[in-house]
């Protein structure tokens, strides 16, 4: 079983989700078994990085993206600076323009979670299986 991983610090800017998707695409290009992970992985990176950007990364901080791929799953971790701002799954409404991201993450992922990051912040993660 081969394992590929990648990690990067992303800027606190609107470019962060795009840069995160580029890192994932680069990791997947290096793996023979990447096809089942491409579409869901790109969406999941976008959602988790966007949430970190909007809700977990104050000025002066960056977002850390860690990706791990093996023959059975893709793990995406997004680290931000605010430990007390945990992800909240909102009720879906027909007219709401926000709040759907975590529902997408849950529906596309086999496992999801949030844990403290030492010394500061939190890690929001998900895993996609083939």
N, C-alpha and C positions, 0 to 999 in steps of 0.2 A: 504494500500500500504506500503510494507516494504522498507526500504532504507538501503543499505550497502555502506560503504565507506572505503577507505584505502589510506594512503599516506606514502611516503618514500623518503628519500634522497638517491640518487644513486651516486656512485663514478664516477669521470671523467675517465672512463676506457672502454676498449672494452667489459667488462663484463656488463656494464650498461643496454643494451637492454635485455640481458638474465635475469638479476635481476628484471627488470621491468615486463617482461613476467611472472616470478614466482609470483610477487605480484598480478598481475591480475588473474592468475590461482587460487591462494589462495582465493581471494575475490569471484570468481565465484563458487568455491567449496562450499562456505557457503550459496549459494542462490539456491532455488529450480528452478528459472526461468532463469538459466544462459546459457542454450544450444545455443540460437541464437546469443549469444555474444562471444562465445569462439573463433572461427576461425577468425572473423574480428577483434576482440579485440586484439588478440595476434599480428596480423600483424600491426595494428595501433600503438600499444605500441612500437613495434620494430622500425617502421618508425619514429615516433615522437621523441623517445629517441635518435635514431641514428642521426637525424638532429640536435638535441640539442647538442649532443656530438661533432659532426663535425663542426658545424657552430655557436653555441651559448654559449659554455662553455669554457672560457679560463682557463689556469692552475690556480690552487688554488681555483676553484669553483666546486660546485657539481650541479647535476640536481635534481629537485624536481618533483616527480610524484604523482599526485592526481587522484584517481579513485572514481567514484560515480555511483552506480547501483541502479535503482529502477525498478518497474514493467514495465515501458515503454521505458527505455533507459539506455545506458551505456555512461557516460561522462568520457573522458580521458583528463587530463591536464598535460602538461609538461612545467615546469618553468625553464628558463635558465637565464644567467647573462647579455646577450647583447641585450639591447633594440633596438639598431640601426641596428641589423641584422635580419630583418623580413623575413619570408619564401617567396620564390619567385617560382612561378609556371613556370617552364621552358618549352619551346616548345619541344615536343617529336621528337626524330630522330630515325631512324632505327639502326644506328651504335653507338649511345650514350650509355655509360655504367653507367651514373648517371643521376639524374634528374627525375626519375620515382616515387619516394617516395610520393611526394605531390599529384601526380595524383592518386595514390592508395588511399591516405587518402581521397581525395575529392570523389572518386567513391564509397568508402565503407561507407562514413559518411552521415548522414542526414544533419548535420550542422557542420561547421568548423569556426575557427576564430583565431585571434591573437590580444592581447591587452597588454598594458604596465603593468608591475608588479612594485609595489612600495616597497622599494625605488629604486631598480634597476632591470633591466631585462625585460623579457616579458613572457607571458603565451600563448602557442599555444595549442589549444584545438579542440576536435571533439566529436561528439555525434553519437552513433549508436542506431537505434531503432530496436525493435524486428520484 
